[in-house]
């Protein structure tokens, strides 16, 4: 439906206590401003190589569960990391930008058929599959 969306050297700098090869997990909400809808969202992601991330986003849209894979790039920015990525969800192309800072993963998205919105997720201790 939306975004996008995960931690080695970056994790050590931004999120002390997270092992460098671990997956990172964030949880929060998304919203679609075109239709005024929102719902829960979870992202489990790993930095596959410096500045390149692979993540799985799961959540619900109007009570229906969704799951999609996304890749994104990170680069150092004021006090955190600037992010940019793309995803194909239900045949629609999404582009998004965001940031990772102080345990928060946030972003704004827009797709090729006019959906747009944002998400704000907080780092959690949950692991993929928990």
N, C-alpha and C positions, 0 to 999 in steps of 0.2 A: 503494500500500500504506500509506503512512503520512502524513506531515508537512505538516509544514510549517511553502515553503517555504518582492533580491538585492543610480548610487551617486554622486551628485554631491557636494554639500557634505559629506555624511556620509563619503564616501570620503576626501576631503582631510583631514578631522579624524581619523578612526579609522585610516586606512590610507595614510600618507604615501607618495608616489611613484605613486599610482594616479590617472590623469587623471580629471577630474570627470565626463566623459561616457562613460567606459568601462564595459563590462560587468565584473562582478566574478565570480570563480570560487572555489568552495570544494570541497574533496574530503575524504572521510572515510568513516564507517560509520554505519549505522542499526541499530537492534535492535527487535524486536517482543517485548515481555515476555510477552504472552499465550501465544505458541508457542515462545519461546526461539530465534527465528530472527534472523539478521543478515546484512548484506551491504554491499557498497560503495555509496556514494552520492556524486553530484556535483550541485552547484547552480550554474547560471549565471544571474545576475540583474542587473537594472538598476533604479535608482530612476527611475520614470517621472515623478514629481513629488514635491515635498518630503513625505517620510513615506509614500509609496506605492510599492510594489515589485512587479515582475513577474519571475517566475523559471521556469526549466525544471529539473526534477529528473530525473536519470537514474540507474539502478542496476540491481541484479539481486535477485531474490527466488527462492530455491531454484533458482538457475541460469537463471531466465527473466528476460530484460531487461524493464525498465519505463521509461516516460517520462511525465511529466505536467507540466502548467502549474499554477502557483500564484500567487496574489497575497497580499500581506501588508502590514501597516502597521508603521511604526517610530516610536518616540518616544524622546527623550533620557532616559537613565537613568544611574545611577551608573557612570561610567567607560566608557559605551558606549551602546547602543541596545536598548530593549526591543521585542520583536516579537510580533505576533499575526496569525494568518491562518487561512484555510480552504482546503480543496481537495476535489474530488470525484474519487475514484480507484476505477475499476471499479465505479461505482455506489454507493460508500460515501462518506458525508460525514465529513470529518476536520476537527478543530479542533486548533490547536497554538499554543503560546507559546514564546518563546525569547529569545535575545539575540545581538547582534553586539558583540564586544569583543576588542580586541587580535588581530585577524586570525582569530578563531574565530566561526563561526556554529553555534549550538547550539539545540536545541529539544526539547520534549516534545509528544507527540501522543496523541490518543484519537479513536476513530471511533464511529459509531452502532451497530456490531455487536460492540463490545468489544475491538477491537484497540487496544493502547496501547504506547508505547515512547518512544524518544528517538533523537537523532542528534547527532553532533559532527563538524563539518567544519572544516578549516583552509584559509585563503586560499591559493590557488596562483596561479602566473603563467600557467596555461593559459587559452586563450581558447575560446569556443564553437566547436565543430567541430575542435578540436585533438585 
